[in-house]
């Protein structure tokens, strides 16, 4: 079977790479179409994954996204004519949906962003199956398959990820060093319009207050302001999950980073005005994420982050136990995805 996979964000590389490896190990052909966004292409190179580039997925605004989407359809259609895929896989992308219809082939999509209007509305009619976490807040109809898992378990499940303490040396850290991982986002995605995280002043104050308790490693989608640049995360980007595992705390504006920390057993403070089912469940069911959804709660978020960081070492066993229960409660989402893809692909080949 031939499978075409679209990747439009660095997180997609992590989400799909073990699925791709499993499919190829079983003798199937996979071809990746990727967008130039942040470090997406860099990650693909790091993991030795070959790809066809669709274009640059940068900037904000609905009209710009629509223009880029049109160019992406043209680029992917050109690749598909040569590859002749039996099935398309994406993170509920309108581009993959459109090209799958042009090719008359099924489209399997994965979604966990409840508030992504463009994807959840525009791409859904061009999708045959959409897989979501069971805690996904939206009802996407008969095409939706809910699974007891999170996309982060596609690459951070113990089957695929083993923390390496030697990685910490690249930042001058050891497993005994208290440190925080801080992540700021650009707020340029289509679903980010009108939303936000920490204020500019709050970002600076957060980092400086955490620095009084230990080391701080700061990562940002659109670069870092001069006030916090000295704290920049300098290690290779694909190593970030090792740092998340050993961190005392993660403070982030991005839901994915909060979820990654949680499944690794590191407490996460999430400052994001958007409300998502995944992070809500990780807070209410496992107590591993602490959500703050309004700018007026910024002071409370910073205070809570400081409290958690100072107590983290004494509570480490408790955090790890919560993460172990999380892994036990949820399925290996990579293997689940492979079963869905092979099943739908087999039906397509039979019909063809």
Secondary structure, DSSP 4 states (H G I P E B T S, - for coil): -EEEEEE-SHHHHHHHHHHHHHHHHTT-EEEEEEEE-TTHHHHHHHTT--EEEEEE-----HHHHHHHHHHHHHHHHHHHHHH--SEEEESS-HHHHHHHHHHT-EEEEEE--TT-HIIIIIIGGG-SEEEEETT-SS--GGGEEEESS-TTHHHHSTTT----GGGGGGGT--TTS-EEEEEE----SGGGTT---S-HHHHHHHHHHHHTTSEEEEEETT---TTTGGGB--S-GGGHHHHHHH-SEEEES-HHHHHHHHHHT--EEEE-SS--HHHHHHHHTTS-EEEE-SGGGHHHHHHHHHHHHHHTTTTHHHHHHHHHHHHHHS--HHHHHHHHHHHHHHHHHHH-
